[in-house]
Amino acid sequence: MIAWVLTFLVVAIIAGLLGFTGIAGAAAEIAQIIFFVFIVLFLISAVVSAFRGRPPV
């Protein structure tokens, strides 16, 4: 999932440098949404792992 965030971030930076502000804004928003989804899933995974008593991998 982080790979998708980095892909959209690179697309946003390149589009912004070339002056495609609409595409850059959309790609940046998508990257931000995917990043926050990743953070939420990571936190859920960490909490579930802590309650199960298994050490994190």
C-alpha positions in Angstrom: 0.0 0.0 0.0 2.9 2.3 0.7 4.0 1.7 -2.9 0.8 3.2 -4.1 1.2 6.2 -1.9 4.7 6.8 -3.3 3.5 6.3 -6.8 0.8 8.9 -6.5 3.1 11.2 -4.7 5.7 11.1 -7.5 2.9 11.6 -10.1 1.7 14.6 -8.1 5.2 16.1 -7.9 5.9 15.6 -11.6 2.5 16.9 -12.6 3.0 20.0 -10.4 6.4 20.7 -11.9 4.9 20.5 -15.4 2.0 22.8 -14.5 -0.8 20.2 -14.6 -2.3 21.5 -11.4 -5.6 19.6 -11.6 -3.8 16.2 -12.0 -1.3 17.1 -9.3 -4.0 18.0 -6.9 -6.0 14.8 -7.6 -2.9 12.6 -7.3 -1.9 14.3 -4.0 -5.4 13.8 -2.6 -5.4 10.1 -3.6 -1.9 9.7 -2.0 -3.1 11.3 1.2 -6.2 9.2 1.4 -4.3 5.9 0.8 -1.6 7.0 3.4 -4.2 7.6 6.1 -5.9 4.2 5.3 -2.5 2.6 5.6 -1.9 4.3 9.0 -5.3 3.1 10.3 -4.8 -0.4 9.1 -1.3 -0.5 10.7 -2.7 0.8 14.1 -5.5 -1.8 14.0 -3.0 -4.5 13.3 -0.7 -3.4 16.1 -3.5 -3.3 18.6 -4.8 -6.7 17.6 -1.3 -8.1 17.8 -0.8 -6.6 21.3 -4.1 -8.2 22.6 -3.3 -11.6 21.2 0.0 -11.6 23.1 2.1 -12.4 20.1 5.3 -10.4 19.6 5.3 -8.2 16.5 7.1 -9.7 13.5 
